[in-house]
Each structure stands twice: as structure tokens, then as C-alpha cells.
Amino acid sequence: MLEMAAIFGASFTLALSGALMPGPLLTITISESARRGFRAGPLLMVGHAILEMLLVVAVIQGLGQYLKWPTVIGSIALLGGFLLLYLGMDMVRSAGKLSLRSEMEGTNLKYSHHPILLGILGSISNPYWTLWWATIGLGYLVTAMEFGFLGVAAFFLGHIAADFAWYSLVSLGISRGKTFLKDSGYQHLIRVCGVFLFCFGGWFLFSAKDYLSKSMF
């Protein structure tokens, strides 16, 4: 159970680091929450979760046998590690320029689709989402798969829990017409997540070295 808790916690923090950064889904959440109230956030995340569940199932079913190869695992971990190092440094460096208040005040868009569908479309429209899953997400999913179904479940639940927690909080704040987090607090949160990503990137690179060395023999 300790391993499952560790997978859940790391997955939660990795997902939260991505969710905190401004992007299409945050813009949609702010706009829809102003129109529909608090329920917009959770509904958007239902769509987001459906898309990611389909992705995880597709990876396990279609690529499972190939993901067991040390060369494949090492290559994914290597790419994911460098991306995590870059993202971590970038989050720490750019945190002081980010403003959650500005994001909220500058969103006046209207959408005609149902929030669940918007959650799917908002995720797909973000290039970072695709890049994240192709490297970081896939790399950590491979690690979770070593623990079987429970490991994959812990990974997925931790990931989705972070998305639901953050975007529900945003939706709650918008629906009540309040700024629930000051910019200074938001920026500190970004910096903490950036440091976590950097450290996790180092772990990815260390794992890559181990797997790639095995593939040479």
C-alpha cells in the first residue's frame, strides 16, 4: 500500500504542476464558471478525465508489450526527464510574471457546447497536453504498470484528483465572484511545483540511465 500511496502522491503533484499553468482549459473553466456556476468546473473535468482514461487504456492495450523493452522505457524516461528539467526551471523563472487575477479578468469568451465536450476539446487543443502525455505521462505510466492494475489505478486517480481539485477550486471562486488566491500565493505555488518537477526530472534521467545500460547487454 505504501507503493500505491507514493504513486498516487507523485502523480497528483505532477498533474497539479501542469494544471496550474494557464492554458485553454483554464480559460474555458473561467468562462463557463461565470455562466453556469460551480458545476462547470467538475463537468469540464469529467470530459478531461474521459479523454485521459481512453488514452491510458489505449496505451496499455496497444503499446503494453513494447513498453516492457528497456530501450523503449529508457528513451521515454530520457525525453521526459529533460522535459521535466526544462519545465521545472521555466516555471520557477516565469512564476513572478504569472497572474491568476489577470487570467480571470481577461476572459470574456462564450461557448455553446456542453461542458463535458468542452473538457475534451480544451484538452486536445492544448499542444502541451499531447507533449506531456507523450513523454512525462507515458514515462510515469510505465513505472506504475510495474505494479499491475493497482499501480495504474493509483497513477490515474492521482492524476485526475489533481485536475478535479484545482479546476473545481477555480470554478468555485469564479462562481462566487471572488479571487480565491492572491497572485503572490499563486506564484509561490508555481515555484514549489517547478522545484518538484526539476527533482522529478532528475529521477527520470537516473532511471533512463539504468534502463538504457540494461539494453546494451
N, C-alpha and C positions, 0 to 999 in steps of 0.2 A: 504493500500500500504506500510505502514511503516513495517508491519509484514513481507511482502514479501521481502522487501529490507534487513531486518535483516536475514531472512532465506538464501537469496542469498549470502549475505556477509559472514556469518558464514560457509556456505557450500563451498564457494570459498576458504576461508582460511584453512579449514580442508583438502580440496583436494590438495591445494598448498603444505601444510606441507608434505603430502605423496609423491607428485610428485617430490619434491626437493631432496629426498633421492635417492642415487644410487641404481639401480636395473636393471632387464632385459630390461625394456622398454627404459631406458636412454641409455644403451649400444647399443640397436638396432637403436635408434634415431641418435646417433653419427655416427654409421657405415653407415646407409642409407643416411644421410645428406651429408656425404663425397662423396658418389657415385651418388646420384640423385639430390642433391641441396636442396634448401629451402623447396620445396614441400613435401619432405619426412616426415617432422615433422607433418604438418597438416593431411596428408594422414594416418599416423600411428594413430593419434588421432581420425580419423573417425572410424577406426576399433575398437579402445578402447571405443569410445562412443556408437557404435552399441552394443557391448557386455554389457556395463553397462545399456543401455536402456532396453535391453531384460531382464536383471536381475531385474531392478526396476519394469517392467511390471509383471514379474513372481511373484515377492514378493507381489505386490498389488493384483493380481488376485488369487494367490494360498494361501496366508497367511493373507490376509487383515482382515478376521473375527477374526482370532486368535490374531492378533496384537493389538486388541482393549482390550484384557484382561489385567487388571492392573498387574497381576502376571508376564505375559509374557513381558510387557513393562518394568516393574521394573527389571526383570532379565537381559534383554538385556542392559538396561541402566547401571546396576551394572557392568556387564562384560566390557562393552565399557568404562565406567568410569575408572576402574582400568587399562585397556589397554592404555587409553589416558594419565593417570598419568605416567605410565612406559615409554611410547614413548616420552612424553614431557621431562622427566628427562634424558632419553637416548640421545635425540637429543642435549640438552644443554651440556651434558657431553662429547659427542663424536664429537661435531662440530669442535673443533680445529684440529682433525685428518683428516677431510674430505678435499679433493682437487678435484675441478671440472676440473682443468687442467690435473691432473693425469688420471682422467677418460677419457678425450678426447685423450690424447696421448697414452693411453694403449689399445685403441680399434682398432683392425685391422680385424674384422670379416666381412664376406661376406655372404649375404643371397640371395636365389633365388626366394623367394616368393614375391608377391605383398605387398607393404607397409600396405594396409588396413588389409590384412590377418595377416601380422606380428604384427600389433597392437593388434589383438585379441589374437594371440598365445603368444605374450610377456606378456600380462596381465594375462592370465591363468597360465602361467608358474611361476608366482611370488606368493609364499605361503602367503606373506604379504597382497597381494591384496584380497585373499579369507578371511583371518582373519579380515582384515579391514572392509569388507562388512558384515561379519557375526556378528560383534559387533558394531563398531563405525558407519558405514554406515547405518546399519539397525536401530540403535538407533535414529539417526537423521532423517531418513526417516519416522519413526513412528511419530516423532514430527511434521514433515512437513505435514503428512497425516491429521492431525487435522484441517488443513486449506483447505482441499479439493484438487481439481485439481491444483489450483494456487499455493498452498504450495508445492506440489510435483514437479511442473514445476520449481518453483524458486529454489528448492533444486537441481534438476538435472542440470539446466542451470548454476547455480553457480559452481557446481562440474566440469562440462565439460569445463566451461570457464577457470578455473584454469589450467586444463591439457593442453588445447589448447595454452594458454598464455605462459606457461613455456616451453613446448616442441617445440613450434614454435620459441621461442627465442633461444633455444639451436640449433635448425636446422639452423636458420639464421646465428648465429655465426660460426658454423662449415662450412656452405656453402661458407662463405666469408673468411674462413681461419683465423679467429680471436678468441681470448679468450675474450668473451664479458663481463665476470665478474671475477674480481680478487678473489683469494682464500679467502682473508680476508673478502670481501663483501659477498661471498657465505656463509662463516662460520657465519657471523653476522645474515644473513637471516635465517639460520638454527636455530640459538639460539632464535630469535624472534618467529619463528613458534613453537619451543619447549615450550616456555613460554605460548603461546596461547593454545597449546594442553593441558598443565598441568591445566590451568584455566578452559578450557572446560571440562576436566575430572572431576574437582570438581563440575561443574554444572550437569554433568551426574549423579554423585553419589548423589547429592542433590535430583535430580528428581527421582532416583531409590528409595530413602528412602520414598518419598511421595507416589509413586505408590504401593510399597510393603506394606506400612502401610494401604492403602485402601483395599488391597487384603485380609487382615486379618479380615475384618469385613463384 
